[in-house]
């Protein structure tokens, strides 16, 4: 069997776009690596440079406090630009993504890593991701409980490092 080559196509959007990017910590912001990566992703998928870039360094749980995001949305609405977010994980859950959709309009937002940024696709994608996260937590709790049983029964265990 032949290997299928991984390919992508640029997003077909003729309007100019504004990029919003976010990192969680000052250290990430200062290193510039995560910010540069988000910019590269957007340029690759959009096939052109953004007209403006807005950035937030924010790790809280309230997307409303990301001033750069709301400034980007305001500019897009004023000028008729598209808002591009390179990575959908900049939002923590479906409600945050839908809040952005509600603020800017469904056809005015693009996540580079999601094939379509309509309400249906966003809801389905985040529901799957949230389910996957929950299952990871459940599996971890079960594994830890089994480890505790093993320690209680055998009086300890040997770790991968030999301790």
DSSP file (Angstrom, degrees, kcal/mol; ACC not computed):
  #  RESIDUE AA STRUCTURE BP1 BP2  ACC     N-H-->O    O-->H-N    N-H-->O    O-->H-N    TCO  KAPPA ALPHA  PHI   PSI    X-CA   Y-CA   Z-CA
    1    1 A X              0   0    0      0, 0.0     2,-0.3     0, 0.0     0, 0.0   0.000 360.0 360.0 360.0 142.1    0.0    0.0    0.0
    2    2 A X        -     0   0    0      1,-0.1     2,-0.3     0, 0.0     0, 0.0  -0.639 360.0-112.4 -88.6 147.7    1.2    3.5   -0.8
    3    3 A X        -     0   0    0     -2,-0.3     2,-0.5     1,-0.1    -1,-0.1  -0.578  27.7-123.9 -77.7 139.8    1.3    6.1    1.9
    4    4 A X        -     0   0    0     -2,-0.3     2,-0.3     1,-0.0    -1,-0.1  -0.726  26.1-124.1 -84.1 127.8   -1.1    9.0    1.5
    5    5 A X        -     0   0    0     -2,-0.5     2,-0.5     1,-0.1    -1,-0.0  -0.541  21.4-121.2 -75.3 132.5    0.7   12.3    1.5
    6    6 A X        +     0   0    0     -2,-0.3     2,-0.3     2,-0.0    -1,-0.1  -0.624  45.2 167.4 -75.4 121.2   -0.6   14.7    4.1
    7    7 A X        -     0   0    0     -2,-0.5     2,-0.3     2,-0.0    -3,-0.0  -0.905  20.7-164.6-132.8 159.7   -1.8   17.8    2.3
    8    8 A X        -     0   0    0     -2,-0.3     2,-0.4     0, 0.0    -2,-0.0  -0.972  11.5-142.4-139.0 156.8   -3.8   20.9    3.1
    9    9 A X        -     0   0    0     -2,-0.3     3,-0.1     1,-0.0    38,-0.0  -0.912  30.0-105.1-116.2 147.9   -5.5   23.5    1.0
   10   10 A X        -     0   0    0     -2,-0.4     2,-0.3     1,-0.1    36,-0.2  -0.352  44.7 -98.4 -66.1 153.9   -5.6   27.1    1.8
   11   11 A X        -     0   0    0     34,-4.0     2,-1.5     1,-0.1    -1,-0.1  -0.566  32.9-123.6 -74.5 133.2   -8.9   28.4    3.1
   12   12 A X        +     0   0    0     -2,-0.3     2,-0.4    -3,-0.1    -1,-0.1  -0.623  60.8 132.0 -83.7  91.2  -11.0   30.0    0.4
   13   13 A X        -     0   0    0     -2,-1.5    -2,-0.1    33,-0.2     4,-0.0  -0.935  33.7-173.6-143.5 115.4  -11.6   33.4    1.8
   14   14 A X        +     0   0    0     -2,-0.4    -1,-0.1     2,-0.1     3,-0.1   0.721  59.0  93.9 -84.7 -20.8  -11.0   36.5   -0.3
   15   15 A X  S    S-     0   0    0      1,-0.1    66,-0.1    66,-0.0    -2,-0.1  -0.358  86.5-101.1 -70.2 151.1  -11.7   39.0    2.4
   16   16 A X        -     0   0    0     64,-0.1    66,-2.1    34,-0.1     2,-0.3  -0.311  43.8-144.6 -61.9 155.8   -8.7   40.4    4.4
   17   17 A X  E     -a   82   0A   0     32,-0.3    34,-3.0    64,-0.2    35,-0.7  -0.921  12.9-144.3-130.4 156.6   -8.4   38.8    7.8
   18   18 A X  E     -ab  83  52A   0     64,-2.9    66,-3.1    -2,-0.3     2,-0.5  -0.943  21.4-141.5-112.3 135.2   -7.3   39.8   11.3
   19   19 A X  E     -ab  84  53A   0     33,-2.4    35,-3.0    -2,-0.4     2,-0.5  -0.845  12.3-167.8-100.6 131.8   -5.4   37.3   13.4
   20   20 A X  E     +ab  85  54A   0     64,-2.4    66,-0.5    -2,-0.5     2,-0.3  -0.981  12.8 177.3-114.2 130.9   -6.1   36.9   17.1
   21   21 A X  E     - b   0  55A   0     33,-2.3    35,-1.9    -2,-0.5     2,-0.4  -0.952   6.7-169.7-131.8 152.6   -3.6   34.8   19.1
   22   22 A X  E     - b   0  56A   0     -2,-0.3     2,-0.3    33,-0.2    35,-0.2  -1.000   8.9-175.0-143.9 139.8   -3.3   34.0   22.7
   23   23 A X  E     - b   0  57A   0     33,-1.9    35,-2.6    -2,-0.4    -2,-0.0  -0.899  25.1-133.7-124.4 162.2   -0.8   32.4   25.1
   24   24 A X  S    S+     0   0    0     -2,-0.3     2,-0.3    33,-0.2    33,-0.1   0.813  77.7  41.1 -87.9 -31.8   -1.3   31.6   28.7
   25   25 A X  S  > S-     0   0    0     33,-0.1     4,-2.2     1,-0.1     5,-0.1  -0.826  72.3-123.0-124.5 157.4    1.8   32.9   30.4
   26   26 A X  H  > S+     0   0    0     -2,-0.3     4,-3.1     1,-0.2     5,-0.2   0.889 114.5  57.2 -58.4 -40.4    4.2   35.9   30.3
   27   27 A X  H  > S+     0   0    0      1,-0.2     4,-2.2     2,-0.2    -1,-0.2   0.904 107.1  46.9 -59.5 -42.9    7.0   33.4   29.7
   28   28 A X  H  > S+     0   0    0      2,-0.2     4,-1.5     1,-0.2     6,-0.4   0.900 113.6  49.5 -64.6 -40.0    5.3   32.0   26.6
   29   29 A X  H  < S+     0   0    0     -4,-2.2    -2,-0.2     1,-0.2    -1,-0.2   0.910 111.7  47.8 -64.8 -42.5    4.6   35.6   25.4
   30   30 A X  H  < S+     0   0    0     -4,-3.1    -2,-0.2     1,-0.2    -1,-0.2   0.866 108.9  53.1 -68.2 -36.3    8.2   36.6   25.9
   31   31 A X  H  < S-     0   0    0     -4,-2.2    -1,-0.2    -5,-0.2    -2,-0.2   0.847  90.0-155.3 -67.9 -31.5    9.6   33.6   24.1
   32   32 A X     X  +     0   0    0     -4,-1.5     4,-3.0    -5,-0.2     5,-0.2   0.354  59.2 114.6  76.8  -8.1    7.4   34.3   21.2
   33   33 A X  H  > S+     0   0    0     -5,-0.2     4,-2.5     1,-0.2     5,-0.2   0.943  77.4  41.6 -64.8 -49.1    7.4   30.7   20.0
   34   34 A X  H  > S+     0   0    0     -6,-0.4     4,-2.1     2,-0.2    -1,-0.2   0.884 117.5  48.7 -65.3 -37.7    3.7   30.0   20.6
   35   35 A X  H  > S+     0   0    0     -7,-0.4     4,-2.0     2,-0.2    -2,-0.2   0.921 112.4  47.5 -67.6 -44.0    2.7   33.4   19.1
   36   36 A X  H  X S+     0   0    0     -4,-3.0     4,-2.6     1,-0.2    -2,-0.2   0.894 110.7  52.8 -64.2 -39.2    5.0   32.9   16.1
   37   37 A X  H  X S+     0   0    0     -4,-2.5     4,-2.6    -5,-0.2    -1,-0.2   0.918 108.3  49.7 -62.5 -43.0    3.6   29.4   15.6
   38   38 A X  H  X S+     0   0    0     -4,-2.1     4,-2.2     1,-0.2    -1,-0.2   0.898 111.5  49.3 -63.3 -39.1    0.0   30.7   15.6
   39   39 A X  H  X S+     0   0    0     -4,-2.0     4,-2.5     2,-0.2    -2,-0.2   0.917 111.2  49.3 -65.3 -42.7    0.9   33.4   13.1
   40   40 A X  H  X S+     0   0    0     -4,-2.6     4,-2.5     2,-0.2    -2,-0.2   0.900 109.7  51.9 -63.1 -41.3    2.6   30.8   10.8
   41   41 A X  H  X S+     0   0    0     -4,-2.6     4,-2.6     2,-0.2     5,-0.3   0.942 111.1  47.3 -59.8 -47.7   -0.4   28.5   11.0
   42   42 A X  H  X S+     0   0    0     -4,-2.2     4,-2.8     1,-0.2     5,-0.3   0.927 112.7  48.2 -62.0 -45.6   -2.8   31.3   10.0
   43   43 A X  H  X S+     0   0    0     -4,-2.5     4,-1.9     1,-0.2     5,-0.5   0.894 112.3  50.0 -62.5 -39.4   -0.6   32.4    7.1
   44   44 A X  H  < S+     0   0    0     -4,-2.5    -2,-0.2    -5,-0.2    -1,-0.2   0.945 117.4  38.4 -64.5 -48.0   -0.3   28.9    5.9
   45   45 A X  H  < S+     0   0    0     -4,-2.6   -34,-4.0     1,-0.2    -2,-0.2   0.845 121.7  42.9 -74.7 -33.1   -4.0   28.2    6.0
   46   46 A X  H  < S-     0   0    0     -4,-2.8   -33,-0.2    -5,-0.3    -1,-0.2   0.724  96.6-137.8 -85.9 -21.0   -5.1   31.6    4.7
   47   47 A X  S  < S+     0   0    0     -4,-1.9     2,-0.3    -5,-0.3    -3,-0.1   0.679  75.3  57.4  74.1  16.9   -2.4   31.8    2.0
   48   48 A X  S    S-     0   0    0     -5,-0.5    -2,-0.2    -6,-0.3    -1,-0.2  -0.972  90.2 -85.7-164.5 168.8   -1.7   35.5    2.9
   49   49 A X        -     0   0    0     -2,-0.3   -32,-0.3    -3,-0.1     2,-0.1  -0.521  44.8-109.7 -82.4 151.1   -0.7   37.8    5.7
   50   50 A X        -     0   0    0     -2,-0.2   -32,-0.2     1,-0.1     3,-0.1  -0.433  15.2-132.2 -73.9 156.0   -3.2   39.2    8.1
   51   51 A X  S    S+     0   0    0    -34,-3.0     2,-0.3     1,-0.3   -33,-0.2   0.777  90.2   2.1 -77.4 -26.1   -4.0   42.9    7.9
   52   52 A X  E     -b   18   0A   0    -35,-0.7   -33,-2.4     2,-0.0     2,-0.4  -0.985  65.4-144.1-157.4 152.6   -3.5   43.2   11.7
   53   53 A X  E     -b   19   0A   0     -2,-0.3     2,-0.4   -35,-0.2   -33,-0.2  -0.981  10.8-167.0-123.6 130.1   -2.6   40.9   14.6
   54   54 A X  E     -b   20   0A   0    -35,-3.0   -33,-2.3    -2,-0.4     2,-0.4  -0.928  10.3-166.3-114.4 141.4   -4.0   41.1   18.1
   55   55 A X  E     -b   21   0A   0     -2,-0.4     2,-0.4   -35,-0.2   -33,-0.2  -0.977  10.4-172.2-133.4 140.0   -2.4   39.3   21.0
   56   56 A X  E     -b   22   0A   0    -35,-1.9   -33,-1.9    -2,-0.4     2,-0.6  -0.992  13.0-159.0-126.8 140.0   -3.5   38.4   24.5
   57   57 A X  E     +b   23   0A   0     -2,-0.4     2,-0.3   -35,-0.2   -33,-0.2  -0.951  44.4 138.1-111.5 105.0   -1.4   36.8   27.3
   58   58 A X        +     0   0    0    -35,-2.6   -33,-0.1    -2,-0.6    -2,-0.1  -0.975  34.3 175.3-156.6 130.8   -4.1   35.4   29.5
   59   59 A X        +     0   0    0     -2,-0.3   -35,-0.1   -35,-0.1    -1,-0.1   0.332  51.3 110.3-118.9   5.3   -4.6   32.2   31.4
   60   60 A X  S    S-     0   0    0      2,-0.1    -2,-0.1     1,-0.1     3,-0.0   0.035  74.9-113.9 -73.2-174.3   -7.8   33.0   33.2
   61   61 A X  S    S+     0   0    0      1,-0.1     2,-0.7    31,-0.0     3,-0.1   0.372  90.1  84.1-104.9   3.4  -11.2   31.5   32.6
   62   62 A X    >   -     0   0    0      1,-0.2     3,-2.3     2,-0.0    -2,-0.1  -0.863  52.2-170.8-114.7 101.3  -13.0   34.5   31.3
   63   63 A X  G >  S+     0   0    0     -2,-0.7     3,-2.1     1,-0.3    -1,-0.2   0.762  82.6  75.3 -58.9 -24.7  -12.5   35.1   27.6
   64   64 A X  G 3  S+     0   0    0      1,-0.3    -1,-0.3    -3,-0.1     6,-0.1   0.734  87.1  62.1 -59.2 -22.1  -14.2   38.4   28.1
   65   65 A X  G <  S+     0   0    0     -3,-2.3     2,-1.4     1,-0.1    -1,-0.3   0.429  74.2 101.1 -87.0   1.6  -11.0   39.7   29.7
   66   66 A X    <>  -     0   0    0     -3,-2.1     4,-1.6     1,-0.2     3,-0.5  -0.690  51.8-176.9 -86.1  89.1   -9.0   39.1   26.5
   67   67 A X  H  > S+     0   0    0     -2,-1.4     4,-2.3     1,-0.2     5,-0.2   0.873  77.7  57.4 -57.0 -41.5   -8.9   42.8   25.4
   68   68 A X  H  > S+     0   0    0      1,-0.2     4,-2.4     2,-0.2    -1,-0.2   0.886 104.5  52.6 -58.5 -40.1   -7.1   41.9   22.2
   69   69 A X  H  > S+     0   0    0     -3,-0.5     4,-2.4     1,-0.2    -1,-0.2   0.939 111.7  44.1 -60.7 -48.3   -9.8   39.5   21.1
   70   70 A X  H  X S+     0   0    0     -4,-1.6     4,-2.0     1,-0.2    -1,-0.2   0.817 112.8  52.1 -72.8 -29.3  -12.6   42.0   21.5
   71   71 A X  H  X S+     0   0    0     -4,-2.3     4,-2.2    -5,-0.2    -1,-0.2   0.893 110.3  49.7 -67.6 -39.6  -10.6   44.7   19.8
   72   72 A X  H  X S+     0   0    0     -4,-2.4     4,-2.5    -5,-0.2    -2,-0.2   0.917 110.4  49.5 -63.9 -43.7  -10.0   42.3   16.9
   73   73 A X  H  X S+     0   0    0     -4,-2.4     4,-2.5     1,-0.2     5,-0.2   0.922 110.1  51.1 -61.2 -44.4  -13.7   41.6   16.7
   74   74 A X  H  X S+     0   0    0     -4,-2.0     4,-2.3     1,-0.2    -1,-0.2   0.915 111.4  47.4 -60.6 -43.7  -14.6   45.3   16.7
   75   75 A X  H  X S+     0   0    0     -4,-2.2     4,-2.7     2,-0.2     6,-0.4   0.921 111.4  50.9 -64.3 -43.4  -12.1   46.0   13.9
   76   76 A X  H  X>S+     0   0    0     -4,-2.5     4,-1.9     1,-0.2     5,-1.1   0.919 112.0  46.6 -60.3 -44.2  -13.5   43.0   11.9
   77   77 A X  H  <5S+     0   0    0     -4,-2.5    -1,-0.2     1,-0.2    -2,-0.2   0.908 114.6  47.4 -65.0 -41.3  -17.0   44.2   12.3
   78   78 A X  H  <5S+     0   0    0     -4,-2.3    -2,-0.2    -5,-0.2    -1,-0.2   0.907 124.2  29.9 -65.9 -42.9  -16.1   47.8   11.4
   79   79 A X  H  <5S-     0   0    0     -4,-2.7    -2,-0.2    -5,-0.2    -1,-0.2   0.506 105.9-114.2 -99.8  -6.5  -14.1   46.9    8.3
   80   80 A X  T  <5 +     0   0    0     -4,-1.9    -3,-0.2    -5,-0.2    -4,-0.1   0.740  64.6 149.9  78.3  22.6  -15.8   43.7    7.1
   81   81 A X      < -     0   0    0     -5,-1.1     2,-0.4    -6,-0.4   -64,-0.2  -0.358  47.4-115.3 -82.8 166.5  -12.7   41.6    7.8
   82   82 A X  E     -a   17   0A   0    -66,-2.1   -64,-2.9    -2,-0.1     2,-0.5  -0.831  22.4-132.1 -98.5 140.3  -12.7   37.9    8.9
   83   83 A X  E     -ac  18 109A   0     25,-2.8    27,-2.5    -2,-0.4     2,-0.5  -0.835  23.3-164.2 -92.6 128.2  -11.4   37.0   12.3
   84   84 A X  E     -ac  19 110A   0    -66,-3.1   -64,-2.4    -2,-0.5     2,-0.5  -0.950  12.2-174.4-116.3 132.3   -8.9   34.1   12.2
   85   85 A X  E     -ac  20 111A   0     25,-2.9    27,-1.8    -2,-0.5    28,-0.4  -0.990  14.5-153.8-122.7 118.8   -7.9   32.0   15.2
   86   86 A X  S    S+     0   0    0    -66,-0.5     2,-0.5    -2,-0.5    27,-0.4   0.882  79.2  32.8 -62.7 -41.4   -5.1   29.6   14.3
   87   87 A X    >   -     0   0    0     25,-0.1     3,-1.8     1,-0.1    -1,-0.2  -0.967  64.2-149.9-126.8 125.6   -5.9   27.0   17.1
   88   88 A X  G >  S+     0   0    0     -2,-0.5     3,-1.8     1,-0.3    -1,-0.1   0.713  92.0  76.1 -65.4 -19.5   -9.3   26.2   18.4
   89   89 A X  G 3  S+     0   0    0      1,-0.3    -1,-0.3     3,-0.1    -3,-0.0   0.497  70.2  85.2 -74.2   1.2   -7.8   25.4   21.8
   90   90 A X  G <  S+     0   0    0     -3,-1.8     2,-0.4     2,-0.0    -1,-0.3   0.760  87.7  63.3 -66.2 -23.3   -7.4   29.1   22.4
   91   91 A X  S <  S-     0   0    0     -3,-1.8     3,-0.1    -4,-0.2     4,-0.0  -0.802  80.7-148.4 -96.4 144.8  -11.0   28.7   23.6
   92   92 A X  S    S-     0   0    0     -2,-0.4     2,-0.3     1,-0.1    -1,-0.1   0.701  71.8  -3.8 -88.5 -19.8  -11.6   26.5   26.6
   93   93 A X  S  > S-     0   0    0      1,-0.1     4,-1.6    36,-0.0     3,-0.3  -0.954  80.2 -86.9-161.4 176.1  -15.0   25.2   25.7
   94   94 A X  H  > S+     0   0    0     -2,-0.3     4,-2.8     1,-0.2     5,-0.2   0.851 118.6  60.6 -63.8 -35.0  -17.8   25.4   23.2
   95   95 A X  H  > S+     0   0    0      1,-0.2     4,-2.2     2,-0.2    -1,-0.2   0.911 104.2  49.3 -62.3 -41.1  -19.5   28.3   25.0
   96   96 A X  H  > S+     0   0    0     -3,-0.3     4,-1.7     2,-0.2    -1,-0.2   0.926 112.3  48.0 -63.0 -43.0  -16.4   30.5   24.5
   97   97 A X  H  X S+     0   0    0     -4,-1.6     4,-2.2     1,-0.2    -2,-0.2   0.917 112.8  48.2 -62.5 -42.7  -16.3   29.6   20.8
   98   98 A X  H  X S+     0   0    0     -4,-2.8     4,-2.9     1,-0.2    -1,-0.2   0.825 105.6  58.6 -69.3 -30.5  -20.0   30.3   20.4
   99   99 A X  H  X S+     0   0    0     -4,-2.2     4,-1.8    -5,-0.2    -1,-0.2   0.896 107.8  47.0 -62.1 -39.2  -19.6   33.6   22.3
  100  100 A X  H  X S+     0   0    0     -4,-1.7     4,-2.2     2,-0.2     5,-0.4   0.927 111.6  50.3 -67.6 -44.2  -17.2   34.7   19.6
  101  101 A X  H  X S+     0   0    0     -4,-2.2     4,-3.1     1,-0.2    -2,-0.2   0.928 110.9  49.7 -57.8 -45.4  -19.5   33.5   16.9
  102  102 A X  H  < S+     0   0    0     -4,-2.9    -1,-0.2     1,-0.2    -2,-0.2   0.871 112.7  47.7 -62.0 -36.6  -22.3   35.4   18.4
  103  103 A X  H  < S+     0   0    0     -4,-1.8    -1,-0.2    -5,-0.2    -2,-0.2   0.847 127.7  21.8 -74.0 -34.3  -20.2   38.6   18.7
  104  104 A X  H  < S-     0   0    0     -4,-2.2    -2,-0.2    -5,-0.1    -3,-0.2   0.686 111.1-102.6-111.1 -22.7  -18.8   38.5   15.1
  105  105 A X    ><  -     0   0    0     -4,-3.1     3,-2.0    -5,-0.4    -3,-0.1   0.114  31.5 -90.8 102.6 140.1  -21.3   36.4   13.1
  106  106 A X  G >  S+     0   0    0      1,-0.3     3,-0.7     2,-0.2    -1,-0.1   0.799 122.2  45.2 -56.5 -39.1  -21.0   32.8   11.9
  107  107 A X  G 3  S+     0   0    0      1,-0.2    -1,-0.3    -3,-0.1    -2,-0.1   0.274 103.6  67.0 -91.9  13.4  -19.4   33.5    8.5
  108  108 A X  G <  S+     0   0    0     -3,-2.0   -25,-2.8     9,-0.1     2,-0.4   0.200  88.2  73.4-116.7  14.2  -16.9   35.9    9.9
  109  109 A X  E <   -c   83   0A   0     -3,-0.7     2,-0.4   -27,-0.2     8,-0.2  -0.994  53.2-175.2-133.5 134.7  -14.8   33.6   12.0
  110  110 A X  E     -c   84   0A   0    -27,-2.5   -25,-2.9    -2,-0.4     2,-0.6  -0.991  11.2-165.4-131.9 125.8  -12.3   30.9   11.0
  111  111 A X  E >   -c   85   0A   0     -2,-0.4     3,-1.5     3,-0.3   -25,-0.2  -0.953  19.0-146.3 -98.8 124.0  -10.5   28.4   13.2
  112  112 A X  T 3  S+     0   0    0    -27,-1.8   -25,-0.1    -2,-0.6   -26,-0.1   0.783  94.9  51.0 -64.0 -26.6   -7.6   27.0   11.1
  113  113 A X  T 3  S+     0   0    0    -27,-0.4     2,-0.4   -28,-0.4    -1,-0.3   0.284  98.8  72.6 -97.9  11.8   -7.8   23.6   12.7
  114  114 A X  S <  S-     0   0    0     -3,-1.5    -3,-0.3     1,-0.1     3,-0.1  -0.994  75.6-138.9-125.7 131.3  -11.6   23.1   12.2
  115  115 A X  S    S+     0   0    0     -2,-0.4     2,-0.3     1,-0.2    -1,-0.1   0.789  88.7  13.4 -62.7 -29.0  -13.0   22.4    8.7
  116  116 A X        -     0   0    0      2,-0.1    -1,-0.2    -3,-0.0     2,-0.1  -0.989  62.6-150.8-148.4 137.4  -16.0   24.6    9.2
  117  117 A X        +     0   0    0     -2,-0.3     2,-0.2    -8,-0.2    -8,-0.2  -0.260  51.3 126.4-108.1  47.4  -16.7   27.2   11.8
  118  118 A X  S  > S-     0   0    0     -2,-0.1     4,-2.5     1,-0.1     5,-0.2  -0.594  74.9-102.0 -95.4 167.8  -20.4   27.1   12.0
  119  119 A X  H  > S+     0   0    0      1,-0.2     4,-2.3    -2,-0.2     5,-0.2   0.864 118.9  52.5 -57.1 -40.8  -22.4   26.6   15.2
  120  120 A X  H  > S+     0   0    0      2,-0.2     4,-2.5     1,-0.2    -1,-0.2   0.957 111.9  43.2 -62.9 -52.0  -23.1   22.9   14.5
  121  121 A X  H  > S+     0   0    0      1,-0.2     4,-2.9     2,-0.2     5,-0.3   0.917 114.1  51.2 -62.7 -44.3  -19.5   21.9   13.8
  122  122 A X  H  X S+     0   0    0     -4,-2.5     4,-2.4     1,-0.2     5,-0.3   0.926 111.7  47.7 -58.2 -44.7  -18.2   23.9   16.8
  123  123 A X  H  X S+     0   0    0     -4,-2.3     4,-2.0    -5,-0.2    -2,-0.2   0.922 114.8  44.9 -63.9 -45.2  -20.7   22.2   19.1
  124  124 A X  H  X S+     0   0    0     -4,-2.5     4,-2.1    -5,-0.2    -2,-0.2   0.935 113.9  49.2 -65.5 -47.0  -19.9   18.7   17.8
  125  125 A X  H  X S+     0   0    0     -4,-2.9     4,-2.4     1,-0.2    -2,-0.2   0.941 114.2  44.2 -60.1 -49.4  -16.1   19.2   17.9
  126  126 A X  H  X S+     0   0    0     -4,-2.4     4,-3.0    -5,-0.3     5,-0.2   0.865 109.8  56.2 -67.5 -33.8  -16.1   20.6   21.4
  127  127 A X  H  X S+     0   0    0     -4,-2.0     4,-2.1    -5,-0.3    -1,-0.2   0.920 110.2  45.8 -62.0 -41.6  -18.5   17.9   22.7
  128  128 A X  H  X S+     0   0    0     -4,-2.1     4,-2.5     2,-0.2    -2,-0.2   0.926 114.3  47.8 -66.0 -44.0  -16.1   15.2   21.4
  129  129 A X  H  X S+     0   0    0     -4,-2.4     4,-2.3     1,-0.2    -2,-0.2   0.912 112.5  48.8 -64.1 -42.3  -13.0   17.0   22.9
  130  130 A X  H  X S+     0   0    0     -4,-3.0     4,-2.3     2,-0.2    -1,-0.2   0.897 111.7  49.6 -64.8 -39.4  -14.8   17.5   26.3
  131  131 A X  H  X S+     0   0    0     -4,-2.1     4,-2.6    -5,-0.2    -2,-0.2   0.915 110.0  51.2 -63.6 -43.1  -15.9   13.8   26.3
  132  132 A X  H  X S+     0   0    0     -4,-2.5     4,-2.0     1,-0.2    -2,-0.2   0.899 110.0  49.5 -61.8 -41.4  -12.3   12.8   25.5
  133  133 A X  H  X S+     0   0    0     -4,-2.3     4,-2.0     2,-0.2    -1,-0.2   0.910 111.0  49.6 -64.0 -42.8  -11.0   14.9   28.4
  134  134 A X  H  X S+     0   0    0     -4,-2.3     4,-2.5     1,-0.2    -2,-0.2   0.923 110.1  50.3 -62.5 -44.3  -13.5   13.4   30.8
  135  135 A X  H  X S+     0   0    0     -4,-2.6     4,-2.7     1,-0.2    -1,-0.2   0.865 108.0  53.8 -64.2 -35.2  -12.6    9.9   29.7
  136  136 A X  H  X S+     0   0    0     -4,-2.0     4,-2.1     2,-0.2    -1,-0.2   0.904 109.6  47.7 -63.1 -41.6   -8.9   10.7   30.3
  137  137 A X  H  X S+     0   0    0     -4,-2.0     4,-2.3     2,-0.2    -2,-0.2   0.910 112.4  49.1 -65.4 -42.2   -9.7   11.8   33.8
  138  138 A X  H  X S+     0   0    0     -4,-2.5     4,-2.4     1,-0.2    -2,-0.2   0.939 111.3  49.1 -62.6 -47.2  -11.8    8.7   34.5
  139  139 A X  H  X S+     0   0    0     -4,-2.7     4,-2.4     1,-0.2    -1,-0.2   0.891 110.9  50.6 -61.1 -39.9   -9.0    6.4   33.1
  140  140 A X  H  X S+     0   0    0     -4,-2.1     4,-2.5     2,-0.2    -1,-0.2   0.923 110.3  49.2 -63.9 -44.7   -6.4    8.2   35.3
  141  141 A X  H  X S+     0   0    0     -4,-2.3     4,-2.2     1,-0.2    -2,-0.2   0.905 112.4  48.2 -61.5 -41.8   -8.6    7.8   38.5
  142  142 A X  H  X S+     0   0    0     -4,-2.4     4,-2.3     2,-0.2    -2,-0.2   0.928 111.7  49.2 -65.0 -44.9   -9.1    4.1   37.8
  143  143 A X  H  X S+     0   0    0     -4,-2.4     4,-2.1     1,-0.2    -2,-0.2   0.900 111.8  48.9 -62.4 -41.4   -5.4    3.5   37.1
  144  144 A X  H  X S+     0   0    0     -4,-2.5     4,-2.3     2,-0.2    -1,-0.2   0.889 110.0  51.5 -65.8 -39.0   -4.4    5.3   40.4
  145  145 A X  H  X S+     0   0    0     -4,-2.2     4,-2.0     2,-0.2    -2,-0.2   0.906 110.4  48.9 -63.9 -40.8   -7.0    3.3   42.3
  146  146 A X  H  X S+     0   0    0     -4,-2.3     4,-2.2     2,-0.2    -2,-0.2   0.890 109.4  52.5 -65.2 -38.4   -5.5    0.1   40.9
  147  147 A X  H  X S+     0   0    0     -4,-2.1     4,-2.5     2,-0.2    -2,-0.2   0.909 108.0  51.1 -62.9 -42.6   -2.0    1.2   41.8
  148  148 A X  H  X S+     0   0    0     -4,-2.3     4,-2.5     1,-0.2    -1,-0.2   0.900 109.4  50.7 -62.2 -40.6   -3.2    1.9   45.4
  149  149 A X  H  X S+     0   0    0     -4,-2.0     4,-2.6     2,-0.2    -1,-0.2   0.920 110.4  49.9 -61.0 -43.6   -4.6   -1.6   45.6
  150  150 A X  H  X S+     0   0    0     -4,-2.2     4,-3.1     2,-0.2     6,-0.5   0.913 111.3  48.1 -62.5 -43.8   -1.4   -3.1   44.3
  151  151 A X  H  X S+     0   0    0     -4,-2.5     4,-2.0     1,-0.2     5,-0.3   0.915 113.1  48.1 -63.5 -43.4    0.7   -1.1   46.9
  152  152 A X  H  < S+     0   0    0     -4,-2.5    -2,-0.2    -5,-0.2    -1,-0.2   0.905 118.5  40.4 -64.3 -41.7   -1.7   -2.2   49.7
  153  153 A X  H  < S+     0   0    0     -4,-2.6    -2,-0.2    -5,-0.2    -1,-0.2   0.931 128.7  27.6 -72.8 -47.7   -1.5   -5.9   48.6
  154  154 A X  H  < S-     0   0    0     -4,-3.1    -3,-0.2    -5,-0.2    -2,-0.2   0.520 103.1-117.5 -98.4  -8.0    2.2   -6.1   47.7
  155  155 A X  S  < S-     0   0    0     -4,-2.0     2,-0.3    -5,-0.3    -4,-0.2   0.686  79.9 -20.0  80.2  16.7    3.6   -3.5   50.0
  156  156 A X        -     0   0    0     -6,-0.5     2,-0.3    -5,-0.3    -2,-0.1  -0.844  65.8-119.6 142.0-176.9    4.9   -1.3   47.2
  157  157 A X        -     0   0    0     -2,-0.3     2,-0.6     6,-0.1    -6,-0.0  -0.970  22.3-109.7-153.2 163.0    5.9   -1.4   43.6
  158  158 A X        -     0   0    0     -2,-0.3    -2,-0.0     5,-0.1     5,-0.0  -0.887  34.6-142.3-101.0 124.3    8.9   -0.8   41.4
  159  159 A X    >   -     0   0    0     -2,-0.6     3,-1.9     1,-0.1    -1,-0.0  -0.228  31.0 -97.8 -77.1 171.9    8.6    2.2   39.3
  160  160 A X  T 3  S+     0   0    0      1,-0.3    -1,-0.1     2,-0.1    -2,-0.0   0.809 126.6  55.5 -59.0 -30.0    9.9    2.5   35.8
  161  161 A X  T 3  S-     0   0    0      1,-0.0    -1,-0.3     0, 0.0    -2,-0.0   0.461 122.6-106.5 -84.7  -0.3   13.1    4.1   37.2
  162  162 A X    <         0   0    0     -3,-1.9    -2,-0.1     1,-0.0    -1,-0.0   0.481 360.0 360.0  93.4   3.3   13.7    1.1   39.5
  163  163 A X              0   0    0     -5,-0.0    -6,-0.1     0, 0.0    -3,-0.1   0.461 360.0 360.0 -82.8 360.0   12.7    2.8   42.8
